[in-house]
Amino acid sequence: MSKNYTRILTTSEGDVCRATINRPGDRNSIDSVLMEELVDLLESVENSEARAIIFSGAGDTYFIGGADGIEMMQCSPEEARAFSSRIQGLFDRMEASPLILVAAINGLCFGGGYEFSLACDLRVAHEDARIGLPEVKVGLIPGGGGTQRLPRLVGSGRAMEMILSGRLYKGAEAVPMGLVHRAVKPGELAAGVEKLLSPILRQPQYALSLAKRAVHASGSQSLEEGLKAESEQFSHCFDHAFFPDLMRQQLGEGVLETTADTSALLGDEDP
């Protein structure tokens, strides 16, 4: 992660990469250059020892304040279609990554910024962060997948209300709505992300990646197709020795009885 990105700051901490979207003079907004750098970052981290990327925004005001308005205002309809396809491609690439991606929402997170977070696996926000898809207020609609991912996350009724009203919701409101996984007090964002992420990273990386693929299949395929995708990903678990080795270990220790691998399953409960 030693590359000199112009719009991203990165640091590595063990098996976690921290990436800060660094366009403080432009609301940390997403432009074409940032899209290219993010794809490059994903490829670089995927080829490293890291298992997760935690994204945040530079400064205290914005996580990501949408897509770049200056770039978009110059678009013809055809160019707008291409811009939308490009940002959708970025988010598809993020969603397909075997890494665990976390949006640490440390400020305003709207439009393309919230669509960015929807492409992440986990979302943790400040209680006073403001989150939503307000594009209709400026005569646009979400163009980075928001009209598709949000209904899959919270249901079509709630998504319709959010998108048509353009309302922004505080982090504390966003949790019961399902928009983010956790909300924490300002100053506790890093600890909140750590609490959510650390038990996940104790698990075998291949299992996390296969589980991600199976879950994503539920949003884009029929139940029948999704079940086939689940069976396919389940079968790939047996490309690895982790499970049979664990069973042999427990059998050898005499702890594997009628409850199968209960000791392994209950070892990391987080109340």
Secondary structure as UniProt FT lines:
FT   STRAND          8..13
FT   TURN            14..15
FT   STRAND          16..21
FT   HELIX           24..26
FT   TURN            27..28
FT   HELIX           32..46
FT   STRAND          52..57
FT   TURN            59..61
FT   STRAND          62..65
FT   HELIX           69..73
FT   HELIX           77..96
FT   STRAND          100..105
FT   STRAND          108..110
FT   HELIX           112..118
FT   STRAND          122..126
FT   TURN            127..128
FT   STRAND          130..132
FT   HELIX           135..138
FT   HELIX           146..154
FT   HELIX           156..165
FT   STRAND          168..170
FT   HELIX           171..177
FT   STRAND          182..184
FT   TURN            186..187
FT   HELIX           189..197
FT   TURN            198..199
FT   HELIX           200..202
FT   HELIX           205..220
FT   HELIX           223..236
FT   HELIX           237..239
FT   HELIX           242..253
FT   TURN            258..261
FT   HELIX           262..265
FT   TURN            266..268
//
